[in-house]
């Protein structure tokens, strides 16, 4: 397994002294001591986090608080099939493993059922290698379930009943474009080069009836038209899109500064209403950053509001509101609903603002002419 993981890796340590120090440190670790071994996974995940902070592998890293929150709300259990079609370094997988071990794994059979239900694919070689290593360090006996492949390269229609899964947890790549020919694997009405849209179409197909999913998507997927409109219509017909958590732009900074959303849906029952929850940056800071990232405690307000596994007794608050399917259809499936409880800033009368702009531009032109005259006079002397 280790040989397969590092088959395409060509990394060199140029300093012999540093290599000797690393070897000495590794030689000092007792790999048979469970007290030492259990920390390897945590150390490795911290390394991945540090890589992100250093500006490398950032595209592969979803903030731990976000993955932990999504896993907690989906609540996977041993015996269920869990799939991440764009797994990166395995953040959702490790969170799901930790979640199940803490709550449901009581016997050896539970652990075996949990490991047998894990499935993942990663397209790029480096994050695939990091993910497989991550699985090994988290006590997964056979991490070969993490395939080095492009999930979208397989024809949409070829995913049959035997490929269906109970749970999808993922943060698919967005903002990117697939190579030529990939879109032809999908039905004509879903064909696009936008990666996130193709993944959403595939996720809906892959879920079993009664299956549940939590997916990270950008704002553009909510208000986009064309293929995006057809996808949203398909999603609302095939699934119950019960919750959209709207995240502030700074959650994924510095690697992405666009607004993102967490979509939670269950397949088999069409959507009647969609609940929106607006997550806000704590009042003690202006935005999330590398030094002050989002933490799971910041999402406790949403967890308290959620209403448990049955999502009962949800109430509208200053950050939560409900939208009916009829309202969504009226807006041509535009899901970009802003918080109705937020009072819009009064920017003034547009005509007055235009007059002020014209006056400012005239003043700028006058000052520019005066400056030119002064410079011309200075050059003459």
Steps between C-alpha positions, in 0.01 A plus 500: 500500500779742591679417172181573302444826686845637422527353150472837324663711772841654439593693813859557604664612826820673394657529845660178630505645855126565492435151367707349784302705755169380352618137499613532864159639600311225316729234652408632844128436444362171629249408229367215717411735786132590466551806721734641235325356195160655572643850459630445146169590334468823696861595424450433129180706482685785671771470235233533230366807679852647519547432128188705439631783716827490310313550174535146369222245452245764594274394217471160664413613854149566634502664848468233769208684663301483175564128441426416865173697490384334176586151627326568831179608322503202259582258786651201310487156662691172452341293225406800287690568178669841507649654186713808434539538120769771533664412831818711492710409804209316664363760742141378477611138531705558814220701660249226417733232639547697822125566527408131464774377734397747770129416479425164339806273478471273803616164359751370245208434265399867519850610401506252212159617377610863519820442302318290239255784434760766412545601134693791349661626180766766446617623161837657585803294594627705798175525698427134419833406655429721802153350541619138491769584755235674710284186497793280606578733790135490608507124539339403168630153415447517124487855359486375141136617494646847430529478121731721294256591224264767368145428618359704210684300234257211531176536299210624712266234368740218598449563874246228575302392806803311633698827512246678722619622841332601828703815561695753295722749683714720277643836409526465120742726309324816382603787281692257279433348161518136398703397198335457162276199471415453867164676465400254228478233771188677629146539357472791257289715735774476769801549273738774618872551560437627856633233735269569797187468282609162363570372850159613625326316215700185578438520876123507445527187283730317741280533808273212595136573572513630855869587461628830633766746391687807619680695228700825492401721205578861402244781481510474120334159516204657683424786261651372172278440197495259205637162603506616863124570487428154358721344766322681783161401359619138483637519856173635642294237315717201594608604849383685808741793518412573860783733608747748351759644737641823357863559593686834493758565229795469739451133600729367225741796491767552383442231234151612403314815594165422341186422696442130564200297614441165663211313333332219694255279314337155504402304193156356436260776604462827305572831672211699647689759704864596538636631827784750481744569784744790474822433688665822612857574601522546879458859616852492645663490154438654158565187295650152518868472413791255515582614853135511611320232298145374542465257794231245576387711798403773254244259350336396828224755445398322180521159673271623781252639245509187277232307688673164534494212252134567413557878464196569720381831646718720281426866553564808288761722664711796394734252327253226394209514256286266288423524127224304324539309174249738336722798585799318353312420178386864473867601496580239230677276755730774623601380849702810585256621769639772723412525866159676511561604862802713406423864436670612181738791534356831379746621237298810414303616198659380172448834320663695783790254503542542124511879535762469772704268278485745206604789727791297636615407148486866390700601807754226418532625140553860623772392742666294226509806268645715780768239568590483129536880488725501808718225355524674161604823668757320710649332194531838322710638784 
